[in-house]
């Protein structure tokens, strides 16, 4: 079943924000990873001041998932309050991920092509022609 969740971006205070949300909604983080956990990729090396920032965190709320990460620097050169979220779409197949990614990319800007990631999911990011940020994911447990 396709699901749609909100993905929040923060400028260095993601951990504080998600600890606050956890105090409000209860529960435990499904995942909390830091940039130091991420392998270096061509074109980007994690700097010392980025290593402890949050790469990804998920907090289940009912049947939904609130997700987030810290951004800044070359990760989000246009970051500002008001554009600090993405729609995160989880789909049922790689083919559906490719179809949705291609359709939403029309007239927009692909930021990260659909690819297998180090955390195991088939994943991509884009900004559509209306300026909305999208994350498309096919979870590794389905592969």
C-alpha positions as a Markdown table, in Angstrom:
| # | Residue | x | y | z |
|---|---|---|---|---|
| 1 | Unk | 0.0 | 0.0 | 0.0 |
| 2 | Unk | 1.3 | 3.4 | -0.9 |
| 3 | Unk | 1.8 | 5.8 | 2.1 |
| 4 | Unk | 2.5 | 9.5 | 2.3 |
| 5 | Unk | 4.3 | 11.1 | 5.2 |
| 6 | Unk | 5.9 | 14.4 | 6.0 |
| 7 | Unk | 9.7 | 14.8 | 6.1 |
| 8 | Unk | 11.0 | 17.8 | 8.0 |
| 9 | Unk | 14.4 | 19.5 | 7.5 |
| 10 | Unk | 16.2 | 21.4 | 10.2 |
| 11 | Unk | 19.2 | 23.6 | 10.3 |
| 12 | Unk | 21.1 | 21.8 | 13.1 |
| 13 | Unk | 18.4 | 21.4 | 15.7 |
| 14 | Unk | 16.6 | 18.2 | 14.4 |
| 15 | Unk | 17.6 | 16.2 | 17.4 |
| 16 | Unk | 16.1 | 18.7 | 19.8 |
| 17 | Unk | 12.9 | 19.0 | 17.7 |
| 18 | Unk | 12.4 | 15.3 | 17.5 |
| 19 | Unk | 13.0 | 14.8 | 21.3 |
| 20 | Unk | 10.3 | 17.4 | 21.7 |
| 21 | Unk | 7.9 | 15.6 | 19.3 |
| 22 | Unk | 8.7 | 12.4 | 21.2 |
| 23 | Unk | 7.7 | 14.0 | 24.5 |
| 24 | Unk | 4.4 | 15.2 | 22.9 |
| 25 | Unk | 3.4 | 12.0 | 20.9 |
| 26 | Unk | 5.2 | 9.3 | 22.9 |
| 27 | Unk | 6.8 | 6.3 | 21.4 |
| 28 | Unk | 10.3 | 5.5 | 20.4 |
| 29 | Unk | 12.4 | 6.5 | 17.3 |
| 30 | Unk | 12.2 | 3.8 | 14.6 |
| 31 | Unk | 15.7 | 5.0 | 13.5 |
| 32 | Unk | 18.1 | 7.7 | 14.4 |
| 33 | Unk | 21.2 | 8.0 | 12.3 |
| 34 | Unk | 23.9 | 10.7 | 12.2 |
| 35 | Unk | 25.9 | 12.0 | 9.3 |
| 36 | Unk | 29.0 | 10.2 | 10.7 |
| 37 | Unk | 27.2 | 6.9 | 9.9 |
| 38 | Unk | 27.0 | 7.8 | 6.2 |
| 39 | Unk | 29.7 | 6.7 | 3.8 |
| 40 | Unk | 31.5 | 9.4 | 1.9 |
| 41 | Unk | 30.0 | 9.9 | -1.5 |
| 42 | Unk | 31.5 | 11.5 | -4.6 |
| 43 | Unk | 31.2 | 15.3 | -4.3 |
| 44 | Unk | 30.4 | 15.3 | -0.6 |
| 45 | Unk | 32.5 | 14.5 | 2.4 |
| 46 | Unk | 31.0 | 14.9 | 5.9 |
| 47 | Unk | 32.8 | 17.6 | 7.7 |
| 48 | Unk | 33.6 | 17.5 | 11.4 |
| 49 | Unk | 30.9 | 20.0 | 12.3 |
| 50 | Unk | 28.3 | 17.9 | 10.4 |
| 51 | Unk | 29.1 | 14.5 | 11.8 |
| 52 | Unk | 26.9 | 14.6 | 14.9 |
| 53 | Unk | 24.0 | 16.2 | 13.0 |
| 54 | Unk | 21.0 | 14.0 | 12.3 |
| 55 | Unk | 21.0 | 12.3 | 8.9 |
| 56 | Unk | 17.6 | 10.6 | 9.4 |
| 57 | Unk | 15.2 | 10.1 | 12.2 |
| 58 | Unk | 11.7 | 8.5 | 12.2 |
| 59 | Unk | 9.0 | 8.7 | 14.9 |
| 60 | Unk | 5.9 | 6.6 | 14.4 |
| 61 | Unk | 2.7 | 8.5 | 15.2 |
| 62 | Unk | -0.3 | 6.3 | 14.9 |
| 63 | Unk | -0.1 | 4.6 | 11.5 |
| 64 | Unk | 2.0 | 7.5 | 10.1 |
| 65 | Unk | 5.7 | 8.3 | 10.4 |
| 66 | Unk | 7.1 | 11.7 | 11.1 |
| 67 | Unk | 10.6 | 11.9 | 9.6 |
| 68 | Unk | 13.4 | 14.4 | 9.6 |
| 69 | Unk | 17.0 | 15.4 | 9.2 |
| 70 | Unk | 19.4 | 18.3 | 9.6 |
| 71 | Unk | 20.4 | 20.1 | 6.4 |
| 72 | Unk | 22.6 | 23.0 | 5.6 |
| 73 | Unk | 25.7 | 23.8 | 3.6 |
| 74 | Unk | 25.8 | 22.0 | 0.3 |
| 75 | Unk | 22.9 | 19.7 | 1.4 |
| 76 | Unk | 20.3 | 22.5 | 1.1 |
| 77 | Unk | 21.7 | 25.8 | -0.3 |
| 78 | Unk | 18.2 | 27.3 | -0.4 |
| 79 | Unk | 17.1 | 26.2 | 3.1 |
| 80 | Unk | 14.8 | 28.6 | 4.9 |
| 81 | Unk | 11.9 | 28.4 | 7.2 |
| 82 | Unk | 8.8 | 27.6 | 5.2 |
| 83 | Unk | 10.5 | 25.3 | 2.7 |
| 84 | Unk | 11.8 | 22.9 | 5.3 |
| 85 | Unk | 9.7 | 19.9 | 4.4 |
| 86 | Unk | 9.2 | 17.1 | 1.8 |
| 87 | Unk | 6.4 | 14.8 | 1.0 |
| 88 | Unk | 7.8 | 11.3 | 1.5 |
| 89 | Unk | 6.0 | 8.7 | -0.6 |
| 90 | Unk | 6.6 | 5.0 | 0.0 |
| 91 | Unk | 5.5 | 2.7 | -2.8 |
| 92 | Unk | 5.0 | -1.0 | -3.4 |
| 93 | Unk | 7.6 | -1.7 | -6.2 |
| 94 | Unk | 10.7 | -0.4 | -7.9 |
| 95 | Unk | 8.6 | 0.0 | -11.1 |
| 96 | Unk | 6.1 | 2.2 | -9.2 |
| 97 | Unk | 9.0 | 4.2 | -7.7 |
| 98 | Unk | 10.5 | 4.8 | -11.1 |
| 99 | Unk | 7.1 | 5.7 | -12.6 |
| 100 | Unk | 6.2 | 8.2 | -9.9 |
| 101 | Unk | 9.7 | 9.7 | -9.9 |
| 102 | Unk | 9.6 | 10.3 | -13.6 |
| 103 | Unk | 6.2 | 11.7 | -13.6 |
| 104 | Unk | 6.8 | 14.1 | -10.7 |
| 105 | Unk | 10.2 | 15.1 | -12.2 |
| 106 | Unk | 8.5 | 16.4 | -15.4 |
| 107 | Unk | 9.3 | 20.1 | -15.5 |
| 108 | Unk | 11.0 | 19.9 | -12.1 |
| 109 | Unk | 14.5 | 19.2 | -10.8 |
| 110 | Unk | 15.7 | 15.7 | -9.9 |
| 111 | Unk | 17.9 | 16.1 | -6.9 |
| 112 | Unk | 18.9 | 12.4 | -6.4 |
| 113 | Unk | 18.0 | 9.8 | -9.0 |
| 114 | Unk | 16.3 | 6.6 | -7.9 |
| 115 | Unk | 19.0 | 4.3 | -6.7 |
| 116 | Unk | 19.8 | 1.6 | -4.2 |
| 117 | Unk | 21.1 | 3.3 | -1.1 |
| 118 | Unk | 23.5 | 2.4 | 1.7 |
| 119 | Unk | 20.6 | 1.9 | 4.1 |
| 120 | Unk | 19.0 | -0.6 | 1.7 |
| 121 | Unk | 16.0 | 1.3 | 0.2 |
| 122 | Unk | 15.5 | 2.1 | -3.4 |
| 123 | Unk | 15.3 | 5.9 | -3.0 |
| 124 | Unk | 15.3 | 9.2 | -4.9 |
| 125 | Unk | 14.5 | 12.9 | -4.3 |
| 126 | Unk | 13.2 | 15.7 | -6.5 |
| 127 | Unk | 11.6 | 19.1 | -6.5 |
| 128 | Unk | 8.5 | 19.2 | -8.8 |
| 129 | Unk | 7.6 | 22.0 | -11.2 |
| 130 | Unk | 5.6 | 23.7 | -8.4 |
| 131 | Unk | 8.5 | 23.8 | -6.0 |
| 132 | Unk | 7.4 | 20.9 | -3.8 |
| 133 | Unk | 10.1 | 18.6 | -2.5 |
| 134 | Unk | 9.4 | 14.8 | -2.9 |
| 135 | Unk | 11.2 | 11.7 | -1.5 |
| 136 | Unk | 10.2 | 8.4 | -3.2 |
| 137 | Unk | 11.1 | 5.2 | -1.5 |
| 138 | Unk | 10.7 | 1.5 | -2.0 |
| 139 | Unk | 11.7 | -0.1 | 1.3 |
| 140 | Unk | 14.5 | -2.7 | 1.5 |
| 141 | Unk | 12.3 | -5.2 | 3.4 |
| 142 | Unk | 10.2 | -5.5 | 0.2 |
| 143 | Unk | 13.2 | -6.2 | -2.1 |
